[in-house]
Amino acid sequence: MRLVLLILCAVLATAQEDHSQHQHAVAGLGAVGFPTSCNATAQKSISRGAALLHSFGYEEARVTFNDAAKADPTCAMAYWGVARTWYHPIWVPPSTDELKQGAAALDRAIDAKTSRERDYIQALAVFYKDWLTVDHATRAKNYEQALAAVCDRNPSDDEAAIFHALQMVAIGYLDPTDKTYTWQKKGSEILNQVLVRHPNHPGVAHYIIHSVDYPSLAELGLKAARAYATIAPDAPHALHMP
């Protein structure tokens, strides 16, 4: 009887483990692990959409996340993905129209089926909260703090860590006069830790490049720059990085 219980516990532990560590190849876009509770057809689009996000393929990612929503209208993370495509962390701040569309998409991300999904959605909601009255820099910093909390609650979720690292880099980009690059270095440290586990993840290589894209730090990104185009050969952004 005791042996049966031990076996049962092992099976349950395996079923409950965080699958965010399991990376899956997305043709031409690298290996990304972004599991959700959505149906299999939607999940395929979600994985592709996440891979596109990591290579700044925002427009194509938006189409892909919308495909996921069509395949599974109850898929809250599909709408999270659409909302996320309207925010480009290290580019110029979203326009009023982009913020309006992003907020509208996130409003549809309801009934998340797991605590992890709720964490992602609630964190992004922090960025869109009061977008009409609160300035971009404040909302971007609030989003970084929200992502840090997501990581605290999901310590084995490397996707959360990668998105958090990107947001750290984005905070550094907000102040071009800061030559200490404190935020960029913090983001780079996280990314290099994840790199050991996921050497073929497009976001890891890509964001390392942006975290050290300064004359005094550029040498630290050479290996990532050379690897990125190989990791994601179908991502136009990856091909120009080397």
KEPA-932107 format. One record per residue: x, y, z of N, C-alpha, C in turn; residue in one letter. Coordinates in Angstrom, 2 decimals, decimal comma. Example, Ala and Ser with C-alpha at 12.3 -4.5 7.8 and 13.67 -1.06 7.14 Angstrom:
REM KEPA-932107
nx|ny|nz|cax|cay|caz|cx|cy|cz|code
13,19|-5,69|7,80|12,30|-4,50|7,80|13,20|-3,30|7,80|A;
12,85|-2,25|7,08|13,67|-1,06|7,14|12,90|0,03|7,87|S;
REM end
This chain:
REM KEPA-932107
nx|ny|nz|cax|cay|caz|cx|cy|cz|code
0,83|-1,21|0,00|0,00|0,00|0,00|0,86|1,26|0,00|M;
1,92|1,21|0,84|2,81|2,37|0,92|3,48|2,62|-0,42|R;
3,86|1,54|-1,12|4,49|1,67|-2,43|3,53|2,32|-3,42|L;
2,26|1,93|-3,35|1,25|2,51|-4,25|1,12|4,00|-4,00|V;
1,12|4,39|-2,71|1,00|5,80|-2,37|2,20|6,59|-2,87|L;
3,38|6,01|-2,73|4,59|6,69|-3,20|4,54|6,91|-4,71|L;
4,10|5,88|-5,42|4,01|5,99|-6,88|2,98|7,06|-7,25|I;
1,85|7,05|-6,54|0,81|8,04|-6,82|1,31|9,45|-6,57|L;
2,05|9,64|-5,50|2,60|10,97|-5,19|3,56|11,42|-6,28|C;
4,37|10,49|-6,77|5,33|10,83|-7,82|4,61|11,25|-9,09|A;
3,54|10,52|-9,41|2,77|10,86|-10,61|2,15|12,24|-10,48|V;
1,57|12,51|-9,30|0,94|13,81|-9,07|1,96|14,93|-9,13|L;
3,12|14,70|-8,57|4,16|15,73|-8,59|4,58|16,05|-10,00|A;
4,70|15,01|-10,83|5,07|15,22|-12,22|4,00|16,00|-12,95|T;
2,74|15,68|-12,69|1,64|16,37|-13,36|1,55|17,82|-12,96|A;
1,98|18,14|-11,72|1,83|19,49|-11,21|3,06|20,34|-11,44|Q;
4,11|19,80|-11,99|5,33|20,57|-12,13|5,12|21,71|-13,11|E;
5,93|22,76|-12,96|5,81|23,94|-13,82|6,42|23,61|-15,18|D;
5,60|23,61|-16,21|6,08|23,24|-17,53|6,74|24,39|-18,26|H;
6,90|25,55|-17,62|7,52|26,68|-18,29|8,98|26,40|-18,61|S;
9,58|25,40|-17,93|10,97|25,04|-18,20|11,10|24,28|-19,52|Q;
10,01|23,71|-20,02|10,06|22,86|-21,20|9,94|23,70|-22,46|H;
11,04|23,86|-23,15|11,05|24,67|-24,36|10,66|23,83|-25,57|Q;
9,93|24,44|-26,47|9,51|23,76|-27,69|9,93|24,59|-28,89|H;
10,50|23,93|-29,88|10,97|24,64|-31,07|9,78|25,20|-31,84|A;
9,88|26,46|-32,21|8,89|27,11|-33,07|9,61|27,37|-34,38|V;
9,18|26,73|-35,44|9,90|26,72|-36,71|10,45|28,09|-37,08|A;
11,77|28,18|-37,18|12,43|29,39|-37,63|12,49|30,52|-36,63|G;
11,96|30,29|-35,42|11,87|31,38|-34,44|12,50|31,06|-33,10|L;
13,12|29,88|-32,98|13,77|29,51|-31,74|12,94|28,60|-30,87|G;
13,41|28,35|-29,66|12,74|27,44|-28,72|12,13|28,24|-27,58|A;
10,82|28,16|-27,46|10,10|28,95|-26,46|9,16|28,04|-25,67|V;
9,12|28,18|-24,37|8,19|27,42|-23,55|7,17|28,34|-22,92|G;
5,97|28,38|-23,46|4,94|29,28|-22,93|3,62|28,54|-22,83|F;
3,52|27,59|-21,90|2,31|26,77|-21,78|1,14|27,57|-21,22|P;
-0,05|27,26|-21,69|-1,27|27,88|-21,18|-2,34|26,81|-21,01|T;
-3,49|27,21|-20,53|-4,60|26,29|-20,36|-5,49|26,23|-21,60|S;
-5,09|26,89|-22,68|-5,90|26,96|-23,89|-5,85|25,63|-24,65|C;
-6,78|25,44|-25,59|-6,80|24,17|-26,32|-5,57|24,04|-27,22|N;
-5,35|22,85|-27,74|-4,11|22,54|-28,46|-3,89|23,44|-29,67|A;
-4,95|23,73|-30,40|-4,81|24,59|-31,58|-4,41|26,00|-31,17|T;
-5,07|26,52|-30,16|-4,73|27,85|-29,67|-3,32|27,87|-29,09|A;
-2,94|26,80|-28,39|-1,61|26,75|-27,78|-0,51|26,86|-28,84|Q;
-0,72|26,23|-29,97|0,27|26,32|-31,04|0,47|27,77|-31,47|K;
-0,63|28,50|-31,60|-0,54|29,92|-31,97|0,05|30,75|-30,84|S;
-0,28|30,40|-29,60|0,27|31,12|-28,45|1,80|30,99|-28,43|I;
2,29|29,78|-28,64|3,74|29,56|-28,63|4,42|30,35|-29,74|S;
3,81|30,34|-30,91|4,37|31,10|-32,03|4,31|32,61|-31,74|R;
3,19|33,04|-31,18|3,05|34,46|-30,85|4,09|34,91|-29,84|G;
4,35|34,08|-28,83|5,36|34,42|-27,83|6,74|34,50|-28,46|A;
7,05|33,57|-29,36|8,34|33,59|-30,04|8,48|34,87|-30,88|A;
7,41|35,26|-31,54|7,43|36,49|-32,34|7,60|37,72|-31,45|L;
6,95|37,73|-30,30|7,13|38,83|-29,36|8,60|39,00|-29,00|L;
9,26|37,88|-28,75|10,66|37,93|-28,33|11,60|38,44|-29,43|H;
11,12|38,44|-30,67|11,92|38,99|-31,77|11,32|40,29|-32,29|S;
10,46|40,91|-31,48|9,84|42,20|-31,82|9,03|42,13|-33,11|F;
8,51|40,97|-33,43|7,62|40,84|-34,59|6,20|41,11|-34,16|G;
5,95|42,34|-33,74|4,71|42,66|-33,06|3,46|42,51|-33,92|Y;
3,52|42,96|-35,16|2,32|42,88|-36,01|1,95|41,42|-36,32|E;
2,95|40,62|-36,67|2,68|39,21|-36,94|2,24|38,49|-35,68|E;
2,83|38,86|-34,56|2,42|38,25|-33,29|0,97|38,56|-32,98|A;
0,55|39,77|-33,30|-0,85|40,16|-33,04|-1,80|39,29|-33,85|R;
-1,47|39,08|-35,11|-2,29|38,21|-35,95|-2,33|36,81|-35,36|V;
-1,20|36,33|-34,90|-1,10|34,98|-34,36|-1,88|34,81|-33,07|T;
-1,81|35,80|-32,19|-2,59|35,74|-30,95|-4,09|35,83|-31,24|F;
-4,45|36,61|-32,25|-5,86|36,66|-32,64|-6,32|35,31|-33,19|N;
-5,42|34,62|-33,88|-5,74|33,26|-34,35|-6,02|32,35|-33,16|D;
-5,23|32,52|-32,11|-5,43|31,71|-30,90|-6,80|31,99|-30,28|A;
-7,19|33,25|-30,28|-8,49|33,62|-29,72|-9,64|33,03|-30,53|A;
-9,45|32,97|-31,84|-10,48|32,37|-32,70|-10,57|30,86|-32,45|K;
-9,43|30,24|-32,24|-9,40|28,79|-32,00|-9,98|28,43|-30,64|A;
-9,83|29,35|-29,68|-10,34|29,11|-28,33|-10,77|30,44|-27,73|D;
-12,02|30,83|-27,93|-12,52|32,12|-27,44|-12,41|32,29|-25,92|P;
-12,24|31,19|-25,20|-12,10|31,28|-23,74|-10,64|31,41|-23,31|T;
-9,74|31,51|-24,27|-8,30|31,57|-23,99|-7,90|32,99|-23,58|C;
-7,84|33,23|-22,29|-7,50|34,56|-21,78|-6,12|35,01|-22,23|A;
-5,19|34,06|-22,34|-3,82|34,43|-22,69|-3,69|34,87|-24,15|M;
-4,65|34,50|-24,98|-4,64|35,00|-26,36|-4,85|36,51|-26,35|A;
-5,76|36,98|-25,52|-6,03|38,41|-25,44|-4,89|39,14|-24,72|Y;
-4,29|38,46|-23,73|-3,08|39,01|-23,11|-2,03|39,24|-24,19|W;
-1,85|38,26|-25,07|-0,86|38,38|-26,12|-1,14|39,55|-27,04|G;
-2,41|39,70|-27,44|-2,77|40,84|-28,30|-2,43|42,15|-27,60|V;
-2,80|42,25|-26,33|-2,52|43,47|-25,57|-1,02|43,73|-25,47|A;
-0,26|42,66|-25,31|1,20|42,81|-25,16|1,84|43,29|-26,46|R;
1,25|42,98|-27,60|1,85|43,41|-28,87|1,74|44,91|-29,09|T;
0,87|45,57|-28,33|0,73|47,02|-28,48|1,74|47,79|-27,63|W;
2,51|47,09|-26,81|3,54|47,74|-26,00|4,90|47,22|-26,45|Y;
5,76|48,14|-26,87|7,08|47,79|-27,37|8,11|48,39|-26,41|H;
8,55|47,62|-25,41|9,29|48,16|-24,27|10,47|49,08|-24,57|P;
11,34|48,75|-25,51|12,51|49,61|-25,69|12,38|50,50|-26,92|I;
11,20|50,51|-27,51|10,94|51,44|-28,61|10,25|52,68|-28,04|W;
9,70|53,50|-28,92|9,02|54,70|-28,46|7,75|54,31|-27,70|V;
7,30|55,14|-26,77|6,08|54,81|-26,02|4,88|54,64|-26,96|P;
3,93|53,82|-26,58|2,75|53,62|-27,42|1,97|54,92|-27,61|P;
1,37|55,06|-28,77|0,52|56,21|-29,04|-0,80|56,06|-28,29|S;
-1,58|57,11|-28,30|-2,89|57,04|-27,64|-3,74|55,94|-28,25|T;
-3,72|55,82|-29,57|-4,51|54,79|-30,23|-4,01|53,40|-29,86|D;
-2,69|53,22|-29,80|-2,13|51,92|-29,44|-2,49|51,54|-28,01|E;
-2,43|52,51|-27,11|-2,80|52,24|-25,73|-4,28|51,88|-25,62|L;
-5,09|52,57|-26,38|-6,53|52,29|-26,37|-6,80|50,86|-26,84|K;
-6,12|50,46|-27,92|-6,33|49,12|-28,45|-5,77|48,05|-27,51|Q;
-4,62|48,33|-26,92|-4,03|47,38|-25,99|-4,90|47,18|-24,76|G;
-5,41|48,28|-24,22|-6,27|48,20|-23,04|-7,56|47,45|-23,36|A;
-8,10|47,70|-24,55|-9,34|47,02|-24,95|-9,13|45,51|-25,08|A;
-7,98|45,12|-25,63|-7,67|43,69|-25,76|-7,54|43,05|-24,38|A;
-6,87|43,75|-23,47|-6,66|43,17|-22,14|-7,97|43,06|-21,37|L;
-8,90|43,94|-21,65|-10,22|43,85|-21,01|-10,92|42,54|-21,35|D;
-10,53|41,93|-22,46|-11,15|40,66|-22,87|-10,45|39,45|-22,25|R;
-9,33|39,69|-21,59|-8,56|38,60|-20,97|-9,17|38,27|-19,61|A;
-10,33|37,67|-19,65|-11,04|37,35|-18,42|-11,09|35,83|-18,20|I;
-11,41|35,47|-16,99|-11,57|34,04|-16,65|-10,30|33,23|-16,92|D;
-9,15|33,79|-16,57|-7,91|33,01|-16,66|-8,06|31,76|-15,81|A;
-7,60|30,64|-16,34|-7,87|29,36|-15,68|-6,79|28,92|-14,70|K;
-5,66|29,62|-14,67|-4,60|29,26|-13,72|-4,09|30,52|-13,03|T;
-3,46|30,33|-11,89|-2,92|31,48|-11,15|-1,80|32,14|-11,95|S;
-1,01|31,33|-12,67|0,07|31,89|-13,49|-0,50|32,82|-14,56|R;
-1,55|32,38|-15,23|-2,15|33,21|-16,26|-2,71|34,50|-15,66|E;
-3,33|34,40|-14,50|-3,84|35,60|-13,83|-2,70|36,55|-13,50|R;
-1,56|35,99|-13,09|-0,40|36,83|-12,77|0,06|37,63|-13,98|D;
0,17|36,96|-15,12|0,61|37,65|-16,34|-0,37|38,75|-16,73|Y;
-1,65|38,44|-16,67|-2,69|39,39|-17,08|-2,74|40,58|-16,12|I;
-2,70|40,31|-14,84|-2,76|41,39|-13,86|-1,52|42,28|-13,92|Q;
-0,37|41,69|-14,22|0,85|42,49|-14,35|0,75|43,45|-15,52|A;
0,29|42,95|-16,67|0,16|43,82|-17,84|-0,91|44,88|-17,60|L;
-1,93|44,55|-16,82|-2,97|45,52|-16,49|-2,39|46,71|-15,74|A;
-1,32|46,48|-15,00|-0,65|47,56|-14,28|-0,09|48,58|-15,27|V;
0,44|48,09|-16,40|0,97|49,01|-17,41|-0,14|49,85|-18,04|F;
-1,27|49,23|-18,30|-2,36|49,94|-18,97|-3,24|50,75|-18,01|Y;
-3,09|50,54|-16,72|-3,93|51,23|-15,75|-3,75|52,74|-15,83|K;
-4,85|53,45|-15,92|-4,84|54,92|-15,92|-3,95|55,50|-17,02|D;
-3,91|54,85|-18,17|-3,01|55,30|-19,23|-3,36|56,69|-19,75|W;
-4,57|57,12|-19,54|-4,97|58,46|-19,98|-4,38|59,56|-19,10|L;
-4,08|59,22|-17,86|-3,65|60,26|-16,91|-2,25|60,05|-16,33|T;
-1,74|58,83|-16,39|-0,42|58,55|-15,81|0,62|58,44|-16,92|V;
1,77|59,07|-16,74|2,79|59,11|-17,79|3,40|57,73|-18,06|D;
3,99|57,61|-19,24|4,53|56,33|-19,70|5,61|55,79|-18,76|H;
6,56|56,64|-18,36|7,68|56,17|-17,53|7,18|55,57|-16,22|A;
6,21|56,22|-15,61|5,67|55,71|-14,35|5,01|54,35|-14,55|T;
4,22|54,22|-15,61|3,54|52,96|-15,87|4,53|51,86|-16,23|R;
5,59|52,22|-16,96|6,61|51,22|-17,32|7,33|50,71|-16,07|A;
7,62|51,62|-15,14|8,27|51,22|-13,90|7,34|50,38|-13,03|K;
6,07|50,75|-13,03|5,10|49,95|-12,27|4,99|48,53|-12,85|N;
5,08|48,45|-14,17|5,01|47,13|-14,82|6,22|46,29|-14,45|Y;
7,38|46,91|-14,36|8,58|46,17|-13,95|8,39|45,58|-12,56|E;
7,83|46,37|-11,65|7,59|45,88|-10,29|6,57|44,74|-10,29|Q;
5,56|44,88|-11,15|4,54|43,82|-11,24|5,14|42,53|-11,78|A;
6,03|42,65|-12,76|6,68|41,46|-13,31|7,62|40,82|-12,28|L;
8,26|41,65|-11,47|9,10|41,10|-10,40|8,26|40,25|-9,46|A;
7,04|40,71|-9,19|6,14|39,95|-8,32|5,70|38,65|-8,99|A;
5,48|38,69|-10,31|5,14|37,46|-11,04|6,27|36,44|-10,89|V;
7,50|36,91|-11,01|8,65|36,02|-10,87|8,74|35,45|-9,45|C;
8,44|36,27|-8,47|8,47|35,79|-7,08|7,46|34,68|-6,86|D;
6,29|34,82|-7,49|5,23|33,83|-7,30|5,41|32,60|-8,19|R;
6,23|32,76|-9,23|6,46|31,65|-10,17|7,96|31,48|-10,39|N;
8,69|31,08|-9,36|10,16|31,07|-9,42|10,76|30,16|-10,48|P;
10,01|29,17|-10,96|10,56|28,28|-11,99|10,11|28,67|-13,39|S;
9,44|29,80|-13,51|8,92|30,26|-14,81|9,96|31,14|-15,49|D;
10,74|30,55|-16,38|11,78|31,31|-17,05|11,21|32,34|-18,03|D;
10,03|32,09|-18,58|9,42|33,10|-19,45|9,15|34,38|-18,67|E;
8,66|34,24|-17,45|8,43|35,42|-16,61|9,74|36,15|-16,35|A;
10,79|35,39|-16,09|12,10|36,00|-15,85|12,60|36,75|-17,08|A;
12,36|36,19|-18,25|12,82|36,82|-19,49|12,05|38,11|-19,75|I;
10,73|38,07|-19,59|9,94|39,30|-19,77|10,33|40,35|-18,73|F;
10,61|39,91|-17,52|11,03|40,84|-16,47|12,37|41,48|-16,82|H;
13,29|40,67|-17,31|14,60|41,19|-17,68|14,48|42,24|-18,79|A;
13,64|41,96|-19,78|13,42|42,94|-20,84|12,88|44,24|-20,27|L;
11,97|44,15|-19,32|11,40|45,37|-18,74|12,45|46,14|-17,95|Q;
13,37|45,43|-17,32|14,48|46,10|-16,65|15,32|46,89|-17,65|M;
15,61|46,27|-18,77|16,37|46,95|-19,82|15,59|48,17|-20,30|V;
14,28|48,01|-20,44|13,44|49,12|-20,89|13,48|50,29|-19,91|A;
13,52|49,99|-18,61|13,62|51,06|-17,60|14,93|51,82|-17,79|I;
16,00|51,09|-18,08|17,27|51,74|-18,34|17,22|52,65|-19,55|G;
16,49|52,23|-20,57|16,37|53,02|-21,79|15,61|54,32|-21,55|Y;
14,83|54,39|-20,49|14,04|55,60|-20,23|14,93|56,79|-19,91|L;
16,13|56,54|-19,42|17,04|57,63|-19,05|18,37|57,48|-19,78|D;
18,46|58,03|-20,99|19,69|57,89|-21,78|20,89|58,61|-21,18|P;
20,67|59,46|-20,17|21,79|60,16|-19,54|22,46|59,31|-18,46|T;
21,83|58,21|-18,07|22,39|57,35|-17,03|23,43|56,42|-17,65|D;
24,68|56,74|-17,42|25,77|55,96|-18,00|26,25|54,84|-17,08|K;
25,56|54,64|-15,97|25,91|53,49|-15,12|25,29|52,21|-15,66|T;
24,23|52,37|-16,46|23,52|51,22|-17,06|23,10|50,20|-16,01|Y;
22,71|50,71|-14,86|22,37|49,83|-13,74|21,24|48,87|-14,09|T;
20,17|49,40|-14,67|19,02|48,55|-15,00|19,35|47,55|-16,09|W;
20,11|48,02|-17,09|20,48|47,12|-18,18|21,34|45,96|-17,65|Q;
22,23|46,26|-16,72|23,10|45,22|-16,16|22,30|44,22|-15,33|K;
21,29|44,72|-14,61|20,44|43,82|-13,84|19,69|42,86|-14,77|K;
19,16|43,43|-15,85|18,46|42,59|-16,82|19,38|41,57|-17,45|G;
20,58|42,02|-17,80|21,56|41,13|-18,43|21,95|39,98|-17,50|S;
22,05|40,27|-16,23|22,42|39,23|-15,26|21,36|38,12|-15,24|E;
20,10|38,51|-15,23|19,02|37,52|-15,26|19,07|36,71|-16,54|I;
19,23|37,40|-17,65|19,23|36,73|-18,96|20,37|35,73|-19,08|L;
21,52|36,08|-18,56|22,66|35,16|-18,65|22,45|33,93|-17,77|N;
21,70|34,09|-16,69|21,36|32,92|-15,87|20,41|31,99|-16,62|Q;
19,43|32,58|-17,30|18,48|31,77|-18,06|19,15|31,14|-19,27|V;
20,13|31,83|-19,84|20,84|31,33|-21,02|21,43|29,94|-20,80|L;
21,89|29,69|-19,59|22,48|28,39|-19,27|21,46|27,27|-19,47|V;
20,22|27,56|-19,12|19,16|26,56|-19,24|18,53|26,53|-20,63|R;
18,50|27,67|-21,30|17,78|27,76|-22,58|18,63|28,50|-23,62|H;
19,67|27,86|-24,12|20,58|28,53|-25,06|19,94|28,86|-26,40|P;
18,81|28,24|-26,73|18,17|28,50|-28,02|16,90|29,34|-27,91|N;
16,74|30,01|-26,80|15,58|30,88|-26,62|15,86|32,22|-27,32|H;
14,98|32,66|-28,23|15,24|33,89|-28,98|15,29|35,13|-28,11|P;
14,42|35,20|-27,10|14,40|36,39|-26,26|15,66|36,56|-25,44|G;
16,23|35,46|-24,98|17,43|35,54|-24,16|18,57|36,18|-24,95|V;
18,86|35,62|-26,12|19,94|36,18|-26,95|19,62|37,61|-27,36|A;
18,40|37,84|-27,79|17,99|39,15|-28,29|18,12|40,23|-27,22|H;
17,62|39,94|-26,04|17,60|40,96|-25,00|18,98|41,17|-24,39|Y;
19,82|40,15|-24,41|21,21|40,35|-23,98|21,86|41,40|-24,87|I;
21,62|41,29|-26,17|22,19|42,26|-27,12|21,77|43,67|-26,75|I;
20,48|43,87|-26,51|19,99|45,21|-26,19|20,46|45,69|-24,81|H;
20,70|44,77|-23,91|21,13|45,16|-22,57|22,55|45,69|-22,54|S;
23,33|45,35|-23,54|24,74|45,79|-23,58|25,04|46,58|-24,85|V;
24,03|47,19|-25,42|24,19|47,91|-26,69|24,77|49,31|-26,48|D;
25,95|49,33|-25,87|26,66|50,58|-25,58|28,14|50,33|-25,81|Y;
28,89|51,32|-26,28|30,31|51,09|-26,60|31,10|50,43|-25,48|P;
30,83|50,82|-24,24|31,61|50,27|-23,13|31,21|48,85|-22,75|S;
30,06|48,40|-23,24|29,56|47,07|-22,88|29,40|46,14|-24,07|L;
29,51|46,68|-25,29|29,13|45,94|-26,50|29,82|44,58|-26,63|A;
31,05|44,50|-26,19|31,79|43,24|-26,33|31,09|42,09|-25,62|E;
30,34|42,41|-24,57|29,64|41,38|-23,80|28,49|40,76|-24,58|L;
28,07|41,43|-25,66|26,95|40,93|-26,43|27,32|40,28|-27,75|G;
28,61|40,17|-28,04|29,04|39,64|-29,33|28,58|38,20|-29,55|L;
28,74|37,37|-28,55|28,35|35,97|-28,69|26,85|35,84|-28,93|K;
26,07|36,62|-28,20|24,62|36,58|-28,37|24,22|37,10|-29,74|A;
24,90|38,14|-30,21|24,58|38,71|-31,51|24,82|37,71|-32,63|A;
25,89|36,95|-32,51|26,20|35,95|-33,53|25,22|34,77|-33,46|R;
24,77|34,46|-32,25|23,88|33,30|-32,08|22,45|33,61|-32,47|A;
22,01|34,84|-32,27|20,60|35,18|-32,43|20,07|34,88|-33,83|Y;
20,81|35,25|-34,85|20,35|35,01|-36,23|20,23|33,52|-36,52|A;
21,05|32,72|-35,87|20,98|31,26|-36,04|19,79|30,68|-35,28|T;
19,52|31,25|-34,12|18,40|30,78|-33,30|17,06|31,07|-33,96|I;
16,93|32,28|-34,54|15,64|32,70|-35,12|15,83|33,20|-36,55|A;
16,19|32,31|-37,48|16,49|32,74|-38,85|15,30|33,30|-39,62|P;
14,08|33,02|-39,16|12,90|33,54|-39,85|12,40|34,85|-39,26|D;
13,10|35,37|-38,28|12,73|36,65|-37,67|13,56|37,76|-38,30|A;
12,96|38,66|-39,07|13,72|39,73|-39,72|14,59|40,52|-38,75|P;
14,08|40,76|-37,55|14,84|41,53|-36,57|16,13|40,82|-36,18|H;
16,08|39,49|-36,15|17,27|38,72|-35,76|18,36|38,82|-36,81|A;
17,97|38,93|-38,06|18,95|38,90|-39,14|19,77|40,17|-39,22|L;
19,24|41,28|-38,70|20,01|42,52|-38,78|20,85|42,77|-37,53|H;
20,64|41,98|-36,48|21,33|42,22|-35,22|22,84|42,00|-35,29|M;
23,34|40,94|-35,96|24,80|40,75|-35,99|25,51|41,93|-36,63|P;
REM end
